[in-house]
Amino acid sequence: MPNQAPLYERQKARLEAYANAGVNFDLERTADYTPENGWRVDDYETELPAEQPGPPAAQGSWAAAREVLRNYTFPPPNLITGIFLPDQPLEQRVMVLRGQFLFFTFWFGVRIGGVTDEQRTLPNGETEQVWGYNYRTLEGHFERGQIDFTIHKNLVTGRIIFHIHAFSQTGRIRNPFYWIGFRLFGRMLQKRFSQQSMKRLRAQVEEMLQKGWQTPNTQEAPPVQQAATQHDAQEQMDKATS
């Protein structure tokens, strides 16, 4: 059987369709997106293997987590598969998310809204190194909102945390059958996504540390072949769990 083209090539039309799509919520009103105003606000975090105090090690836990985040391999593939052009800089990335639930498959567009790479001072005066990014829902998504994924290393203690922060609200769903299904199961799937993403990221980081790994030559995107392999592996996992 001939090899299939990488998933991002097979979904080229969808990626192009979302290239110029706008976000489906008002970026000027994010301060108003609170539970009191009908928005869901979520925070999740999990500890990753700690490092020695000081800056993140080149092949340590924090750097490994950064690569897992960059490659978007941490979401549970039986729920979400992220499809993107592997040579596109992270800060310019548009992704097609393939969502799966029961016998349904949904396609959504999101765009990276910002990349974080900075040191922050904690309330107790200690300093942490933070790296991560957010993505925002585009027109046509069943939800509207933003989710942030960040890796934090306390430079004093060596403690490392993976944090997920999100605000969201159900968007406009024209299909009444989908609307009912999303109202019944959407919140459950949101929680499952975050909980399983934390577990998977930790497991991938632990495996990288156990086997040893090398920092990729480029920090802007995974190599094309690596990304294609990851997407194809995710698709095989999708088929095995569907």
C-alpha positions as CSV (number, residue, x, y, z in Angstrom):
1,M,0.0,0.0,0.0
2,P,1.5,3.4,-1.0
3,N,2.3,5.8,1.9
4,Q,-0.4,8.4,2.4
5,A,0.5,12.1,2.2
6,P,1.1,13.8,5.6
7,L,-2.1,14.8,7.3
8,Y,-1.4,18.5,6.9
9,E,-1.2,18.0,3.1
10,R,-4.5,16.1,3.0
11,Q,-6.1,18.9,5.0
12,K,-4.6,21.7,2.9
13,A,-7.9,23.1,1.8
14,R,-9.2,23.4,5.4
15,L,-5.9,25.1,6.5
16,E,-6.2,27.6,3.6
17,A,-9.9,28.2,4.4
18,Y,-9.0,29.3,7.9
19,A,-5.9,31.3,6.9
20,N,-7.7,34.6,6.8
21,A,-10.6,33.8,9.1
22,G,-11.3,36.2,12.1
23,V,-11.7,35.2,15.7
24,N,-15.3,34.8,16.8
25,F,-15.2,36.9,19.9
26,D,-14.2,40.4,20.8
27,L,-10.6,40.7,21.8
28,E,-11.2,44.1,23.3
29,R,-13.6,42.7,25.9
30,T,-11.6,39.9,27.5
31,A,-11.8,41.5,30.9
32,D,-15.6,41.0,30.7
33,Y,-15.3,37.2,30.0
34,T,-16.0,36.1,33.6
35,P,-18.4,33.5,35.1
36,E,-20.6,36.3,36.2
37,N,-21.1,37.2,32.6
38,G,-21.8,33.6,31.4
39,W,-18.3,32.5,30.5
40,R,-16.5,29.4,31.8
41,V,-13.0,30.1,33.2
42,D,-10.8,27.1,33.8
43,D,-7.4,26.6,35.4
44,Y,-5.6,23.3,35.5
45,E,-2.0,22.5,36.4
46,T,0.3,19.5,37.0
47,E,3.8,19.1,38.2
48,L,6.5,17.9,35.9
49,P,9.9,16.4,36.8
50,A,11.9,19.0,38.7
51,E,15.3,20.3,37.8
52,Q,18.2,21.8,39.7
53,P,17.7,25.5,40.7
54,G,18.7,28.0,38.0
55,P,17.9,28.5,34.4
56,P,16.2,25.6,32.5
57,A,18.6,22.8,31.5
58,A,19.2,22.4,27.7
59,Q,17.9,18.9,27.7
60,G,15.9,19.0,30.9
61,S,12.2,18.8,31.9
62,W,11.3,22.4,31.1
63,A,12.9,22.3,27.6
64,A,11.3,18.9,26.9
65,A,7.9,20.2,27.9
66,R,8.4,23.2,25.6
67,E,9.0,20.9,22.6
68,V,5.9,18.8,23.4
69,L,3.9,22.0,23.5
70,R,5.4,23.4,20.3
71,N,4.6,20.1,18.5
72,Y,1.1,19.9,19.9
73,T,1.4,16.2,20.6
74,F,-0.1,16.4,24.1
75,P,-3.9,16.5,23.4
76,P,-5.6,13.2,23.6
77,P,-5.8,12.0,20.0
78,N,-9.1,10.2,20.4
79,L,-10.6,13.7,21.2
80,I,-8.5,16.3,19.4
81,T,-5.9,16.2,16.6
82,G,-4.1,19.4,15.7
83,I,-3.2,19.9,12.1
84,F,-0.8,22.6,11.0
85,L,2.0,23.4,8.5
86,P,5.2,22.2,10.2
87,D,7.4,24.9,8.7
88,Q,5.1,27.8,9.8
89,P,6.5,29.9,12.6
90,L,4.7,29.2,15.9
91,E,3.5,32.8,16.3
92,Q,1.9,32.7,12.9
93,R,0.4,29.2,13.1
94,V,-3.2,28.5,12.1
95,M,-4.4,25.0,13.1
96,V,-7.3,22.9,12.1
97,L,-8.5,20.9,15.1
98,R,-10.2,17.6,14.3
99,G,-12.6,16.8,17.1
100,Q,-14.0,13.4,17.6
101,F,-16.8,12.2,19.9
102,L,-18.9,9.0,19.5
103,F,-19.5,8.8,15.7
104,F,-19.2,12.5,15.1
105,T,-16.2,14.3,13.6
106,F,-15.9,18.1,13.8
107,W,-13.4,20.4,12.2
108,F,-12.6,23.7,13.8
109,G,-10.1,26.5,13.2
110,V,-7.9,28.2,15.7
111,R,-5.0,30.7,15.5
112,I,-2.0,31.3,17.8
113,G,-2.7,34.6,19.5
114,G,0.6,35.1,21.3
115,V,3.8,33.4,22.4
116,T,5.2,33.9,25.9
117,D,8.9,33.7,26.7
118,E,9.8,35.6,29.8
119,Q,10.8,35.7,33.5
120,R,8.2,36.6,36.1
121,T,8.4,37.6,39.7
122,L,6.2,35.5,42.0
123,P,4.3,37.0,44.9
124,N,7.0,35.6,47.3
125,G,9.8,37.4,45.4
126,E,11.1,34.3,43.7
127,T,11.6,34.2,39.9
128,E,10.2,31.8,37.3
129,Q,10.9,31.2,33.7
130,V,7.7,30.9,31.6
131,W,7.2,29.7,28.0
132,G,4.0,29.0,26.2
133,Y,1.3,30.2,23.9
134,N,-2.4,30.7,23.5
135,Y,-4.8,30.0,20.6
136,R,-8.1,31.6,19.8
137,T,-11.2,30.2,18.2
138,L,-12.0,31.3,14.7
139,E,-15.3,31.9,12.8
140,G,-17.3,28.7,12.5
141,H,-16.0,27.2,15.8
142,F,-18.7,25.8,18.1
143,E,-17.1,27.7,21.0
144,R,-15.6,31.1,21.4
145,G,-12.7,31.8,23.6
146,Q,-9.0,31.3,24.2
147,I,-6.8,28.7,25.9
148,D,-3.3,29.3,27.2
149,F,-0.7,26.6,27.7
150,T,2.4,27.5,29.7
151,I,5.4,25.9,31.3
152,H,6.8,27.5,34.5
153,K,10.1,26.8,36.1
154,N,10.8,28.3,39.6
155,L,14.5,29.4,39.3
156,V,15.0,29.2,43.0
157,T,13.4,25.8,43.8
158,G,13.6,24.0,40.4
159,R,9.9,23.1,40.5
160,I,8.3,22.9,37.1
161,I,4.6,23.3,36.4
162,F,2.4,22.9,33.3
163,H,-0.5,25.2,33.5
164,I,-3.7,25.5,31.3
165,H,-5.9,28.6,31.5
166,A,-9.0,29.1,29.4
167,F,-12.1,31.2,29.0
168,S,-14.9,30.0,26.8
169,Q,-18.5,30.2,25.9
170,T,-20.7,28.1,23.6
171,G,-20.8,29.8,20.2
172,R,-23.4,29.8,17.5
173,I,-24.4,26.3,16.3
174,R,-26.9,26.3,13.5
175,N,-27.4,22.5,13.3
176,P,-29.9,21.7,16.1
177,F,-28.7,18.1,16.4
178,Y,-25.1,19.3,17.0
179,W,-26.4,22.1,19.4
180,I,-28.1,19.5,21.6
181,G,-25.1,17.2,21.6
182,F,-22.8,20.1,22.4
183,R,-25.0,21.3,25.2
184,L,-25.1,17.8,26.7
185,F,-21.5,16.8,26.3
186,G,-19.4,19.9,25.5
187,R,-18.5,20.7,29.1
188,M,-17.5,17.1,29.9
189,L,-15.3,17.0,26.8
190,Q,-13.7,20.3,27.8
191,K,-12.7,18.9,31.1
192,R,-11.5,15.6,29.7
193,F,-9.4,17.4,27.1
194,S,-7.5,19.4,29.8
195,Q,-7.2,16.5,32.3
196,Q,-5.9,14.1,29.7
197,S,-3.6,16.7,28.1
198,M,-1.9,17.2,31.4
199,K,-1.3,13.5,31.9
200,R,-0.1,13.0,28.3
201,L,2.3,16.0,28.4
202,R,3.8,14.7,31.7
203,A,4.1,11.2,30.2
204,Q,5.8,12.5,27.1
205,V,8.3,14.6,29.1
206,E,9.2,11.7,31.3
207,E,9.7,9.4,28.2
208,M,12.0,12.1,26.6
209,L,14.0,12.4,29.8
210,Q,14.3,8.6,30.1
211,K,15.4,8.0,26.6
212,G,17.5,11.1,26.1
213,W,16.6,13.7,23.5
214,Q,18.3,16.5,21.6
215,T,17.0,20.0,21.1
216,P,15.9,20.5,17.5
217,N,18.0,22.7,15.3
218,T,15.1,25.1,14.8
219,Q,13.1,26.7,17.6
220,E,10.4,28.0,15.3
221,A,8.8,24.7,14.2
222,P,9.4,21.0,14.3
223,P,11.2,19.6,11.2
224,V,8.9,18.7,8.4
225,Q,9.5,15.0,8.6
226,Q,9.2,15.0,12.4
227,A,5.9,16.8,12.2
228,A,4.5,14.6,9.5
229,T,5.4,11.5,11.4
230,Q,3.7,12.9,14.5
231,H,0.5,13.7,12.7
232,D,0.4,10.3,11.0
233,A,1.0,8.6,14.4
234,Q,-1.8,10.6,15.9
235,E,-4.1,9.5,13.0
236,Q,-3.2,5.9,13.6
237,M,-4.0,6.3,17.3
238,D,-7.3,7.9,16.3
239,K,-8.3,4.9,14.1
240,A,-7.3,2.5,16.9
241,T,-9.5,4.2,19.4
242,S,-12.5,5.1,17.2
